[in-house]
Every structure is written in C-alpha cells, then in structure tokens.
C-alpha cells in the first residue's frame, strides 16, 4: 500500500522561517518535519511513497533523493501551478492504482495509521478521514460523525459561530482509486470543500476515524515552538537525535559543553555545538548543529537553527533564531521574536516581543526594534476586524499604512479598474482617504471620489457596471479617536473573508503591483450620484399615496451626510418635515449619543403632533423610529413593526433574519404566509442572504434594515421612506401597530471562555442537545418548550455569547442562566 506525502505548501504563516525554505524542511528537534512523517509511515509498513512538491521543490528532492537513505522508496510529482489538496494527489494518480494513504509533510504526529487503515477496510469505505480533537478548531476542517463513524457533516475553516464540534480533519486520508472520479482535472480542487461533499451527495461510503495519538498542525510560529515543547515533554513519540545524557537532555555527536556551562533541560544540543563557561541553556531550548554559545549567554524556551553564533551575554527568551544568524555581545530577543536565516544583530541591540526579522537583514548595534523588519510577508497578526480595518487615527492607522493597504487592495483588482471612495466629515477620514487614493493610483487603479457621502449612497453608486469596488473611511462607532476602513465589492456589499485574506497576504508581503507612469490611475468624481440615488429611492414607494396622507414627520440627521440626499426625496413626497441637525459637522460626527437624539425627536413629535419620527445615524445605516405618540421604538419593536406592516407590499415570499432574533418575528411572518430564512449574525451574512431570490426584506435587532429591491445593504433613509409607504398602504398609525405587537422576552449574557476551550464547549453543547431540535446556522441554537437558547463564541474576545427567549422574562432568565452555568462548568 502506497502513501502520498503532500509537501507543496509555502508555509506563509511560518515566515520568516519559511521565506527561503519549504515548510516540510523546517527542523523539529534538528530533523526536518518530513523526516518524522517518513519514519511514522515506515513504522506502519508504508515504504513506497509519492511526494507531491511545488514551492522550492528542489530543496526536498535534494535532501530525500530516492528515499534509500531513509529505508523507503520515494517518487515525486510536481505542481507547476497550485492544484489544492485533491488536485495535487490527482497529479500523481498514474502511480496510485490501489488503495493509498495521504498525509501532510508538515505535521507532527504519532497517530496509529494502521488503525485508520483497519477502520477503512472494516467499513469498506471509499474514503476515511483521520480525525482528532483539538482545543482551537478555527484553522481546521470540523467533522461531525454518526456513532459508526459515518460522516454527517463537515465545515472547512469555520468561524467561531460555526464551531459545532472540536473534532477536526487531520489531513490524513485512506482512499480508494475511485476517489479520482470525483476530482476534476486541470484546476485547483480541495478534498474537504469539494471532493468529500461530492461523495456525501452521491451517498458513497465516507467515514471518519478518531485517531489515537498526538497530532499538531505546525502551521504557525506559536505551534512551531509548542511542538518542540511537546516533543521534549514526551507527549509525542519521535526520534530525537543525539545521546540522552540524562532524562530529557540530548547531546549530539562532537558537542562540547564546558563544565561551568549550565544545562537545565529538557533540551537538545545538536552535533558539534560549543557551549562556553557561564552559558546557561534553560528549559525547552533546542540548539541545531554547529551552534556556538559564548560565555554568559542565556537561553530560555528558545529554538536556534544550525550554524548560528550567540555572542557573550546574549539573552534569548521564547525566541526562534534561523540558520547562520549572528547575534553579537549583549543582544537580547524577547518573547515571540523570530529571526529569519542569516540575520545579523549588533552589540546590545534589543528586539522587543513579537518582532519578526526577515532573512538577510541587519540590526545595528544598540538598536531598539519594536516593529517587524519585513522582507516579503507576514507582519501583523490580523489586519481585519469584524467590519473592516479599525484603529486609532494617526497612531494605529497612519497615512503610510493607509497607502499600503490601498495598494494591497488595488493589487487584487485589474489595472484600469475603478474604485469608488467616500468618507464622513471628520479630519481623520479626510486625511486617510487621500492617502488611500494615492495608493490606488500607484497600482494602476482609477478613483472616483464621492467626497463626503453616506455608506448607503456609496454602496448604491458602486452597483454601476463601470465600478469594481469601493472604500469608505469613517470614525469608528463609540470612539472619536478611532477610524474604520471598510471595503465593498462591485455589488456594494462588504468584501468576503477570502478577499480580506488576499488583501492581508499582499499587505504583509508588500507584494504590490507596480505600474509604469503612463498606467498610473486617475482621480475623478462620480457625476450626479446623489441625484441618481434620490431618484431610485423614490421609485420604491407609492409617491401619490404618501402625498395623499399629508404626513408630518420629524427627522434627525445626527449631523451625518444623509442630509445631502434626503431633503429632496422628502420634498417630492409632499411631507411636512421638521429637520433636526440637517447639516454635516465634524463636531457633530464626534457625538455618538443616538439615544439622546431619539429622546429629543420624541419630544418634538409629541409637541408638533407628527405622524412619525426618525433618527438616522451619521453613517446612514442605522434607523431609530419614533411613533406618533412619541414612543421611541427599541430595535426589536422596530423590526417587528415593519414585519407587521409588510404583508401586501413584500416583493417576494421570504424575509432574512439573524438567528438571535425573537421567534415572535417568525410567528408574525408565518401568519401572513411569509417564510423566514435564518442567517448568521454578521452583517455580511445578512446582506448575502438579502440577495437570494424571493427575499424581500432583511433586518436585525440592531436597527439595521435592508430593502433588497432597492439595495442589498443597510439603508436608514430607504427604510424610513419605506415605513411611510407601508403606513400609507395599510392606513394605520405606527402607534397602533406597536400596540398590537407581542411581548418579547429575550435576554443576553456572556461567559468568559478561553480560546483553547471554545471548540470543546460548542461540541459539548451539541452532544448535550441530541434529544432537542438544534439549529446550527451560527453557534448552537437549542429549542425548548416556548423558548430557545443560543450560544455563540465571540470571534474577537475570549467569551461566549448566550441569548435566550422564553414565554416570560423569568423563563428567559432561567434559560440563559442554565446555559451560562453549563458553559462555566465546561470551562472549569
């Protein structure tokens, strides 16, 4: 039986260590990772191996040759272009005519491969996936199986809201040749996202075998250090080279250790190393071959690759040092520092925590380095947050960073594409937008600037066939010192997570497109944008019916740019309008007290006898409604009121709502023959659902509403106008609608949940709820008599959110407390 080792990955998350070496060649206790994999295969009888290579393939070919030195036979297949996990295996199909095993060349594991093969044979499966339990399943493919191992469902690289289990795909597969019937040729194909789902759809036997043993995907620098610790702690069975001079301390051939050097252990000293008097090798330190450690140097929890030089008094704490690095006297590297190959660090230089120095760089004597010195790749841990790129203006998000981000974004587009830009009225946004426009031009992208414009207007203009993408820069909600940069696609929707990753990869590598002077992009201004938006907005309502009702309204623009377009629309509707804060002001934008604005509007509605009041947030996306009695509707009331008004005017037969919304919304919709499509809580997910055929309305319980027939994005102005249209059509006042709404009892709580336990918590909740109806759209939603509870891990903080609804407030509180107690017990 043959084995396939997939060894074509670039290992971008491990840079700078993999900047000039393939990931499988990265040493673990002084032996390339792939050596450990080959020894495991050999132990289980796999001595005929096919290796798929791509990135820096010659480094692997030259080291392993035909495999005879390692007691196996090795053949190679090369990917000229990336083919994905399944495509790379299909590339070797001529050599795989019988059952075979697939394993990655860049993992650390001692899993019982023979047991997985036996499991596969017993089930007569077409494909069997080796499974393992992990603490943080976000970067892996989650797999849910039946009791007999038959795969029920799996999800590739989920968000925290989709973590239904901590059982993940290890990338170890036992496959029959029939698998090639499900792998299309000549294009990238992935096992987890394409091939295995196709097997499920066809009803072919697909199983998951939970494997015994240790498994770690050494995909990040943190995992790389952790893998060394686990080896030295004996958590995984691998061959550590050298002579074990005492438990946990290995010394290689030809190593010289001065009697006055201190070795704490566990640790590894490679061949021909030299430790001088006073040198101290602390716990979990590993030295490669030919490393020289001068007197009084101190290492703790550090990994040093071959041929490095550590001068007198060098201090390394939790650092990784690449091959042939030269650290001179007194140099210090703090926790998380990583040096690429052949770096020079001068006397008494300090590398602060988390700094990455890419290969062949020089740090001058006495320098204090607080930021990464990047050669080609990863610097920041995460560029994007929930809604975009957020940070303090001119501190975290500087003009330089804004320009680089724009160049990365523009490099994902084609030369000559057009990007729409806009901002709010703040000085910070104005400054950063100008920087981003320059960055876009530099990569050959033309900019059409809306200047100060609301988010919905930006989205609307973007839907023209001439535009490819959009950027808007605004103050971040709740912090007048911070800004947020948001990116939109050609449909005016938030860019996908895949696009975010592309931008981040280009940004961190500084791999920007460079164009000739004649190809530099231009700057223009979108003509008649507000006029087109206003005209389209009028088309979604019955103007004459609204005119005949002679509505009187109070509307607060909160100093936002919605005041540019709305007055013309409201005038054409024949409304008697009292406008509050109807102008753009930098000082006004800094105010984030929408509740205060709403209270003021409520007072004006009562005193003026108006039919309706509204507050439009400065970005134009959130709406607060005030009925004719002066009652400020909370966000749930506003959603239910609109749902109650929709029958007869809904363009479609469905509405889209997040899973955290009260079940009363579904009851109201069902009473009028309208179906509810439940979505994830994120704004992009709701907008994506709004584009589906038959969806005529979407909204959440945060005051954001979508009218897909007009724009599949949040639009407070359009919603306000539509509410007037619905009130006119139904012939009712909003206070009458609110009075007839059902009582809602939804409560929310959070539970502190360490990152490494989130997957376990979600899996346990699913297992505990086997006898109840469960909805796994976003988090785990468990239905109870006259109520439900929803648990959802937070994507940015170590907490789990819990929502619960009950027939009474007491029942809702009881449910939320019950689930909070369960999670706290799991965490403990």
PyMOL commands that set and color helices and strands:
alter all, ss='L'
color gray80, all
select helices_A, chain A and resi 12-14+23-25+33-43+57-64+68-70+84-90+93-95+113-123+160-162+177-182+191-202+221-232+399-411+427-442+455-462+497-509+517-519+529-538+543-549+561-564+566-572+586-589+594-608+635-646+663-670+683-690+716-730+734-739+755-768+809-827
alter helices_A, ss='H'
color red, helices_A
select strands_A, chain A and resi 2-7+27-28+31-32+48-53+73-78+100-104+107-109+127-133+141-145+151-156+167-175+206-210+215-217+243-246+249-251+256-257+262-263+267-269+274-275+280-281+285-287+292-293+298-300+303-304+309-310+315-317+320-321+326-327+332-333+338-339+344-345+350-351+356-357+362-363+368-369+389-392+418-423+446-452+469-475+482-488+523-525+552-556+576-580+612-616+623-626+654-658+675-679+695-699+705-706+746-752+774-775+780-784+787-793+799-805
alter strands_A, ss='S'
color yellow, strands_A
deselect
rebuild
show_as cartoon
